[in-house]
Amino acid sequence: MLDQDLETISKFYDSKEKEAEAKYEAIEIQVKIVKSFASKLSKTNSPGNHDSNDRGLHFGEWFGRSDSVDSALTEISNLPDSVKYTNDQHVSYNVARSRLKMAITEYYRSLELLKSFKILNETGFHKILKKFDKTAGWKASTLYFQKLNQYHWIRSRKIDDLLDGTEV
């Protein structure tokens, strides 16, 4: 029974970790696009240029056809459907920036929840095994801890790395 729970936790954690990595890549691309748009917008709104559009520009108009944008859009098209944004791309810079801030905040919260999931389950296994040792009168926990430490979700630091990367 404990082995089944361990497998269930492991599968869930692994899938959520992969999903978090894909979302991180998507957010990273979106940040690059918004930064690129900001620099393009600042050039457009320079004192010598009066051809600005207050209602926002289409992404294609924002960036022209630069190689960096084409590669970013190609990267976006290669992302899993769960992390793609399919709504209208006709948004202003401020709207894009605020949506990106909300997405980053939501993503950070999801990473914190996954980290809590990991810690709570690890603590739970330790408590279960400690209780078993006390009840059974022998130290089975040391053997099971060795098995437990072989699982990816116990050893992984990927979520911590993603949290650190998101904070920057």
Backbone as CSV, one residue per row, in Angstrom:
resi,resn,N_x,N_y,N_z,CA_x,CA_y,CA_z,C_x,C_y,C_z
1,MET,0.828,-1.195,0.000,0.000,0.000,0.000,0.875,1.263,0.000
2,LEU,1.888,1.260,0.812,2.788,2.413,0.873,3.523,2.576,-0.459
3,ASP,3.876,1.451,-1.087,4.545,1.497,-2.392,3.642,2.098,-3.462
4,GLN,2.354,1.767,-3.408,1.405,2.326,-4.379,1.297,3.837,-4.219
5,ASP,1.206,4.283,-2.979,1.140,5.724,-2.727,2.409,6.422,-3.200
6,LEU,3.528,5.781,-2.969,4.812,6.333,-3.407,4.854,6.464,-4.928
7,GLU,4.378,5.466,-5.639,4.344,5.511,-7.105,3.393,6.600,-7.601
8,THR,2.225,6.707,-6.962,1.247,7.725,-7.351,1.826,9.128,-7.175
9,ILE,2.449,9.357,-6.047,3.075,10.652,-5.766,4.181,10.937,-6.775
10,SER,4.964,9.930,-7.057,6.085,10.092,-7.981,5.600,10.458,-9.381
11,LYS,4.597,9.761,-9.877,4.059,10.055,-11.218,3.468,11.455,-11.283
12,PHE,2.699,11.817,-10.253,2.085,13.138,-10.219,3.152,14.230,-10.201
13,TYR,4.137,14.087,-9.327,5.187,15.090,-9.212,5.967,15.227,-10.520
14,ASP,6.318,14.095,-11.119,7.082,14.136,-12.367,6.311,14.856,-13.467
15,SER,5.014,14.581,-13.584,4.222,15.241,-14.625,4.101,16.741,-14.357
16,LYS,3.909,17.120,-13.105,3.791,18.547,-12.766,5.125,19.270,-12.940
17,GLU,6.220,18.586,-12.679,7.533,19.197,-12.864,7.796,19.455,-14.352
18,LYS,7.442,18.492,-15.200,7.604,18.687,-16.647,6.720,19.827,-17.140
19,GLU,5.499,19.893,-16.636,4.586,20.969,-17.001,5.150,22.322,-16.571
20,ALA,5.729,22.373,-15.380,6.319,23.615,-14.867,7.498,24.055,-15.730
21,GLU,8.305,23.105,-16.194,9.427,23.446,-17.074,8.932,24.027,-18.394
22,ALA,7.879,23.428,-18.951,7.323,23.924,-20.215,6.744,25.326,-20.032
23,LYS,6.066,25.557,-18.920,5.504,26.884,-18.657,6.615,27.912,-18.457
24,TYR,7.694,27.510,-17.812,8.820,28.422,-17.606,9.387,28.865,-18.957
25,GLU,9.552,27.907,-19.858,10.061,28.234,-21.191,9.116,29.177,-21.924
26,ALA,7.816,28.930,-21.800,6.833,29.789,-22.452,6.873,31.209,-21.890
27,ILE,6.963,31.320,-20.578,7.018,32.642,-19.943,8.304,33.353,-20.320
28,GLU,9.395,32.612,-20.397,10.680,33.191,-20.789,10.577,33.808,-22.200
29,ILE,9.939,33.097,-23.107,9.749,33.585,-24.470,8.862,34.828,-24.469
30,GLN,7.787,34.790,-23.681,6.879,35.931,-23.622,7.564,37.162,-23.045
31,VAL,8.425,36.962,-22.060,9.174,38.091,-21.490,10.072,38.706,-22.565
32,LYS,10.730,37.864,-23.348,11.577,38.376,-24.434,10.754,39.179,-25.435
33,ILE,9.576,38.684,-25.766,8.723,39.371,-26.730,8.270,40.716,-26.185
34,VAL,7.855,40.758,-24.926,7.394,42.018,-24.335,8.555,43.010,-24.215
35,LYS,9.739,42.532,-23.849,10.907,43.422,-23.784,11.241,43.969,-25.166
36,SER,11.176,43.109,-26.160,11.452,43.541,-27.521,10.428,44.575,-27.980
37,PHE,9.170,44.335,-27.627,8.125,45.293,-27.979,8.338,46.619,-27.272
38,ALA,8.777,46.585,-26.018,9.030,47.817,-25.271,10.124,48.642,-25.947
39,SER,11.181,47.964,-26.390,12.253,48.708,-27.057,11.776,49.244,-28.401
40,LYS,10.975,48.460,-29.112,10.416,48.912,-30.398,9.480,50.096,-30.165
41,LEU,8.688,50.024,-29.094,7.756,51.089,-28.764,8.486,52.362,-28.374
42,SER,9.587,52.239,-27.636,10.337,53.427,-27.231,10.985,54.092,-28.445
43,LYS,11.394,53.281,-29.434,11.934,53.864,-30.666,10.845,54.564,-31.454
44,THR,9.634,53.955,-31.485,8.514,54.532,-32.214,8.057,55.831,-31.573
45,ASN,8.094,55.903,-30.253,7.626,57.079,-29.528,8.733,58.072,-29.223
46,SER,9.864,57.942,-29.902,10.949,58.897,-29.692,10.505,60.273,-30.166
47,PRO,11.125,61.350,-29.666,10.699,62.721,-29.992,10.646,63.010,-31.492
48,GLY,11.474,62.387,-32.282,11.482,62.665,-33.708,10.446,61.889,-34.498
49,ASN,9.762,60.955,-33.890,8.813,60.094,-34.584,7.423,60.295,-34.004
50,HIS,6.463,60.715,-34.851,5.107,60.995,-34.376,4.086,60.045,-34.971
51,ASP,4.505,58.892,-35.437,3.594,57.936,-36.062,3.148,56.844,-35.092
52,SER,2.888,57.182,-33.850,2.523,56.143,-32.880,1.039,55.836,-32.946
53,ASN,0.692,54.618,-32.576,-0.681,54.156,-32.573,-1.079,53.902,-31.129
54,ASP,-2.014,54.691,-30.589,-2.377,54.587,-29.184,-3.170,53.331,-28.856
55,ARG,-3.819,52.741,-29.840,-4.688,51.598,-29.570,-3.940,50.286,-29.573
56,GLY,-2.665,50.256,-29.734,-1.895,49.020,-29.742,-1.624,48.570,-31.156
57,LEU,-0.676,47.694,-31.307,-0.266,47.205,-32.612,-0.405,45.699,-32.659
58,HIS,-0.526,45.173,-33.843,-0.519,43.727,-34.016,0.919,43.255,-33.835
59,PHE,1.126,42.051,-33.296,2.482,41.566,-33.040,3.386,41.687,-34.265
60,GLY,2.859,41.380,-35.433,3.661,41.481,-36.648,4.134,42.904,-36.900
61,GLU,3.285,43.876,-36.568,3.652,45.275,-36.725,4.628,45.719,-35.643
62,TRP,4.516,45.112,-34.469,5.399,45.477,-33.365,6.840,45.192,-33.718
63,PHE,7.078,44.045,-34.312,8.437,43.566,-34.453,8.950,43.541,-35.877
64,GLY,8.115,43.852,-36.839,8.535,43.692,-38.225,8.778,42.228,-38.481
65,ARG,9.858,41.882,-39.067,10.167,40.482,-39.343,11.598,40.182,-38.921
66,SER,11.947,40.506,-37.710,13.314,40.245,-37.266,13.504,38.758,-36.987
67,ASP,14.727,38.297,-37.115,15.030,36.885,-36.901,14.746,36.456,-35.469
68,SER,15.022,37.334,-34.502,14.805,36.955,-33.103,13.327,36.729,-32.816
69,VAL,12.467,37.544,-33.401,11.031,37.379,-33.196,10.530,36.133,-33.915
70,ASP,11.012,35.918,-35.137,10.612,34.713,-35.862,11.014,33.469,-35.094
71,SER,12.216,33.478,-34.525,12.644,32.308,-33.756,11.819,32.168,-32.484
72,ALA,11.457,33.285,-31.845,10.621,33.218,-30.644,9.236,32.687,-30.978
73,LEU,8.674,33.144,-32.099,7.361,32.654,-32.507,7.418,31.184,-32.881
74,THR,8.515,30.748,-33.474,8.692,29.328,-33.775,8.757,28.529,-32.480
75,GLU,9.478,29.066,-31.491,9.558,28.392,-30.191,8.178,28.285,-29.560
76,ILE,7.368,29.345,-29.669,6.020,29.320,-29.114,5.185,28.259,-29.805
77,SER,5.312,28.150,-31.123,4.509,27.164,-31.842,4.906,25.737,-31.488
78,ASN,6.114,25.530,-30.966,6.566,24.200,-30.578,6.192,23.836,-29.143
79,LEU,5.574,24.771,-28.415,5.203,24.497,-27.030,3.961,23.613,-26.974
80,PRO,3.792,22.878,-25.873,2.579,22.073,-25.719,1.339,22.962,-25.691
81,ASP,0.201,22.422,-26.102,-1.032,23.194,-26.152,-1.432,23.755,-24.796
82,SER,-1.039,23.102,-23.716,-1.439,23.546,-22.382,-0.802,24.873,-21.988
83,VAL,0.256,25.298,-22.679,0.905,26.553,-22.310,0.806,27.620,-23.395
84,LYS,0.094,27.329,-24.479,-0.051,28.322,-25.541,-1.178,29.292,-25.211
85,TYR,-1.035,30.517,-25.676,-2.052,31.540,-25.511,-2.651,31.766,-26.880
86,THR,-3.937,31.482,-27.032,-4.534,31.504,-28.360,-5.491,32.666,-28.582
87,ASN,-5.645,33.571,-27.635,-6.561,34.688,-27.825,-6.003,35.699,-28.824
88,ASP,-6.777,36.746,-29.067,-6.410,37.783,-30.014,-5.064,38.387,-29.646
89,GLN,-4.188,38.532,-30.655,-2.847,39.048,-30.404,-2.791,40.574,-30.527
90,HIS,-3.916,41.219,-30.716,-3.969,42.660,-30.886,-4.150,43.304,-29.506
91,VAL,-3.052,43.497,-28.794,-3.108,44.071,-27.452,-2.071,45.174,-27.329
92,SER,-2.323,46.076,-26.400,-1.357,47.147,-26.174,-0.215,46.628,-25.301
93,TYR,0.837,47.386,-25.258,1.996,47.008,-24.455,1.622,46.878,-22.982
94,ASN,0.867,47.855,-22.459,0.505,47.821,-21.038,-0.342,46.594,-20.699
95,VAL,-1.256,46.235,-21.592,-2.088,45.049,-21.362,-1.214,43.798,-21.400
96,ALA,-0.334,43.716,-22.378,0.560,42.552,-22.485,1.442,42.436,-21.255
97,ARG,1.967,43.562,-20.803,2.850,43.561,-19.636,2.096,43.157,-18.376
98,SER,0.888,43.673,-18.181,0.125,43.322,-16.977,-0.319,41.860,-17.007
99,ARG,-0.687,41.361,-18.190,-1.051,39.946,-18.301,0.148,39.049,-18.016
100,LEU,1.298,39.466,-18.486,2.512,38.692,-18.237,2.861,38.693,-16.751
101,LYS,2.696,39.837,-16.093,2.942,39.900,-14.647,2.013,38.958,-13.899
102,MET,0.733,38.947,-14.287,-0.225,38.044,-13.633,0.146,36.590,-13.891
103,ALA,0.563,36.286,-15.116,0.948,34.910,-15.452,2.164,34.464,-14.650
104,ILE,3.132,35.358,-14.482,4.328,35.032,-13.706,3.966,34.817,-12.241
105,THR,3.089,35.663,-11.707,2.653,35.514,-10.313,1.920,34.196,-10.116
106,GLU,1.026,33.866,-11.023,0.290,32.601,-10.947,1.240,31.408,-11.071
107,TYR,2.181,31.513,-11.970,3.165,30.450,-12.157,4.000,30.257,-10.895
108,TYR,4.416,31.361,-10.284,5.213,31.286,-9.063,4.426,30.593,-7.957
109,ARG,3.141,30.948,-7.843,2.290,30.301,-6.836,2.187,28.802,-7.089
110,SER,2.059,28.417,-8.349,1.960,26.984,-8.662,3.257,26.253,-8.300
111,LEU,4.395,26.909,-8.492,5.670,26.309,-8.083,5.748,26.156,-6.569
112,GLU,5.277,27.160,-5.854,5.262,27.079,-4.394,4.365,25.936,-3.923
113,LEU,3.222,25.757,-4.571,2.325,24.656,-4.208,2.976,23.300,-4.472
114,LEU,3.660,23.185,-5.596,4.335,21.927,-5.913,5.468,21.644,-4.921
115,LYS,6.164,22.687,-4.525,7.219,22.520,-3.526,6.614,22.078,-2.188
116,SER,5.489,22.668,-1.814,4.800,22.266,-0.584,4.325,20.822,-0.672
117,PHE,3.825,20.430,-1.832,3.399,19.048,-2.062,4.559,18.089,-1.801
118,LYS,5.701,18.439,-2.323,6.898,17.606,-2.155,7.289,17.497,-0.672
119,ILE,7.342,18.627,0.002,7.748,18.652,1.404,6.748,17.898,2.283
120,LEU,5.457,18.132,2.052,4.434,17.458,2.860,4.464,15.948,2.674
121,ASN,4.648,15.494,1.458,4.696,14.055,1.219,5.954,13.423,1.804
122,GLU,7.059,14.112,1.684,8.293,13.590,2.276,8.165,13.511,3.799
123,THR,7.618,14.552,4.390,7.387,14.563,5.837,6.407,13.459,6.237
124,GLY,5.368,13.286,5.438,4.383,12.250,5.714,4.991,10.861,5.715
125,PHE,5.839,10.574,4.745,6.507,9.272,4.709,7.404,9.082,5.926
126,HIS,8.112,10.119,6.321,8.976,10.016,7.494,8.148,9.712,8.745
127,LYS,7.021,10.389,8.892,6.177,10.165,10.068,5.556,8.776,10.058
128,ILE,5.094,8.323,8.913,4.517,6.977,8.799,5.552,5.924,9.180
129,LEU,6.754,6.083,8.636,7.802,5.096,8.913,8.256,5.144,10.369
130,LYS,8.287,6.329,10.954,8.651,6.456,12.367,7.605,5.764,13.241
131,LYS,6.335,5.972,12.893,5.241,5.331,13.631,5.310,3.805,13.477
132,PHE,5.632,3.335,12.280,5.760,1.899,12.041,6.893,1.318,12.879
133,ASP,8.027,2.001,12.909,9.170,1.541,13.705,8.794,1.427,15.184
134,LYS,8.068,2.405,15.660,7.667,2.416,17.069,6.683,1.279,17.363
135,THR,5.735,1.072,16.450,4.718,0.042,16.649,5.286,-1.363,16.466
136,ALA,6.077,-1.551,15.419,6.610,-2.881,15.107,7.797,-3.242,15.980
137,GLY,8.482,-2.255,16.483,9.621,-2.511,17.356,10.910,-2.839,16.609
138,TRP,10.957,-2.559,15.320,12.207,-2.749,14.592,12.381,-1.652,13.553
139,LYS,13.611,-1.425,13.134,13.957,-0.291,12.274,13.818,-0.631,10.792
140,ALA,12.598,-0.603,10.295,12.376,-0.817,8.867,12.535,0.495,8.100
141,SER,12.463,1.604,8.817,12.493,2.907,8.156,13.814,3.164,7.434
142,THR,14.925,2.698,7.971,16.209,2.950,7.313,16.259,2.282,5.944
143,LEU,15.698,1.079,5.842,15.650,0.404,4.539,14.712,1.121,3.576
144,TYR,13.577,1.562,4.089,12.605,2.227,3.221,13.086,3.629,2.834
145,PHE,13.809,4.288,3.724,14.373,5.598,3.388,15.344,5.488,2.219
146,GLN,16.096,4.386,2.177,17.009,4.172,1.049,16.217,4.069,-0.253
147,LYS,15.115,3.352,-0.211,14.246,3.234,-1.386,13.628,4.584,-1.728
148,LEU,13.184,5.299,-0.726,12.556,6.602,-0.904,13.516,7.609,-1.538
149,ASN,14.759,7.578,-1.114,15.754,8.529,-1.619,16.143,8.268,-3.067
150,GLN,15.743,7.147,-3.626,16.036,6.859,-5.024,15.027,7.526,-5.970
151,TYR,13.921,8.010,-5.447,12.893,8.617,-6.281,13.283,10.041,-6.666
152,HIS,12.937,10.366,-7.885,13.274,11.674,-8.449,12.697,12.824,-7.624
153,TRP,11.461,12.706,-7.202,10.808,13.823,-6.515,11.448,14.127,-5.162
154,ILE,12.129,13.184,-4.597,12.842,13.436,-3.336,14.142,14.186,-3.602
155,ARG,14.856,13.790,-4.623,16.185,14.350,-4.915,16.145,15.628,-5.745
156,SER,15.084,15.822,-6.479,15.040,16.906,-7.459,15.137,18.290,-6.820
157,ARG,15.922,19.136,-7.463,16.046,20.546,-7.079,15.503,21.444,-8.178
158,LYS,14.865,20.827,-9.169,14.393,21.570,-10.337,13.388,22.653,-9.955
159,ILE,12.454,22.348,-9.057,11.454,23.334,-8.655,12.129,24.520,-7.964
160,ASP,13.114,24.250,-7.128,13.861,25.341,-6.485,14.572,26.198,-7.529
161,ASP,15.135,25.550,-8.544,15.809,26.282,-9.615,14.811,27.134,-10.402
162,LEU,13.628,26.583,-10.673,12.599,27.337,-11.392,12.111,28.516,-10.549
163,LEU,11.969,28.302,-9.252,11.584,29.404,-8.363,12.629,30.504,-8.390
164,ASP,13.893,30.122,-8.300,14.978,31.105,-8.353,14.984,31.845,-9.689
165,GLY,14.783,31.115,-10.781,14.753,31.736,-12.103,13.577,32.680,-12.267
166,THR,12.462,32.362,-11.651,11.274,33.211,-11.735,11.456,34.482,-10.918
167,GLU,12.166,34.382,-9.816,12.396,35.558,-8.971,13.292,36.579,-9.646
168,VAL,14.156,36.127,-10.517,15.085,37.035,-11.196,14.341,37.775,-12.220
